[in-house]
Amino acid sequence: MREVSIQGDAIRLGQFLKLADVVGVGSDVKGLLAGGMVRVNGEVESRRGRQLVPGDEVVVSGERLRVG
């Protein structure tokens, strides 16, 4: 599992995926979410604006990320 540090107390899912270099541009996030390829804390997530806080776990295409 890779930890990705954020600034502040929370970050939106779309911003987090860009910060973690999972996607190159924000528009790529929509496709991942629409395809059910993103899980947050074990549940499929479809909202790009979902707020993540330190300790949350995100799984995208088999890669496990932790918000730090």
C-alpha positions as CSV (number, residue, x, y, z in Angstrom):
1,M,0.0,0.0,0.0
2,R,1.3,3.4,-1.0
3,E,0.7,6.4,1.3
4,V,-0.1,9.7,-0.4
5,S,0.3,12.8,1.8
6,I,-2.2,15.6,1.5
7,Q,-2.2,19.2,2.7
8,G,-4.9,20.1,5.2
9,D,-7.6,17.9,6.7
10,A,-9.4,16.6,3.6
11,I,-9.2,16.3,-0.1
12,R,-11.7,15.5,-2.9
13,L,-11.4,12.1,-4.5
14,G,-10.7,13.5,-8.0
15,Q,-7.9,15.7,-6.6
16,F,-6.4,12.8,-4.7
17,L,-6.3,10.6,-7.8
18,K,-4.4,13.4,-9.6
19,L,-2.1,13.9,-6.7
20,A,-1.3,10.2,-6.6
21,D,-0.5,10.2,-10.3
22,V,-3.3,7.7,-11.0
23,V,-4.7,10.0,-13.7
24,G,-3.1,12.7,-15.7
25,V,-6.1,15.0,-16.0
26,G,-9.4,15.4,-14.1
27,S,-11.5,14.2,-17.0
28,D,-9.9,10.8,-16.7
29,V,-11.4,10.4,-13.2
30,K,-15.0,10.3,-14.7
31,G,-14.2,7.1,-16.7
32,L,-12.8,5.3,-13.7
33,L,-15.7,6.2,-11.5
34,A,-18.3,5.4,-14.2
35,G,-16.7,2.0,-14.7
36,G,-16.9,1.1,-11.0
37,M,-13.1,0.9,-10.8
38,V,-12.6,3.0,-7.7
39,R,-13.2,1.8,-4.1
40,V,-13.0,3.9,-1.0
41,N,-12.8,2.0,2.3
42,G,-14.0,-1.1,0.5
43,E,-17.0,0.4,-1.2
44,V,-17.4,1.3,-4.9
45,E,-17.4,5.1,-5.2
46,S,-19.0,7.1,-8.0
47,R,-18.6,10.6,-6.7
48,R,-15.6,12.6,-7.9
49,G,-16.2,15.1,-5.0
50,R,-16.2,12.5,-2.2
51,Q,-14.2,14.0,0.7
52,L,-11.3,11.9,1.8
53,V,-9.5,12.3,5.2
54,P,-6.3,10.8,6.5
55,G,-6.6,7.1,7.0
56,D,-9.0,6.5,4.1
57,E,-8.0,3.8,1.7
58,V,-8.6,4.0,-2.0
59,V,-8.2,1.1,-4.5
60,V,-7.9,1.9,-8.2
61,S,-7.1,-0.7,-10.8
62,G,-5.6,-3.0,-8.1
63,E,-3.4,-0.2,-6.6
64,R,-4.0,0.4,-2.9
65,L,-3.5,4.0,-1.7
66,R,-3.8,5.5,1.8
67,V,-4.6,9.1,2.4
68,G,-1.8,10.5,4.7
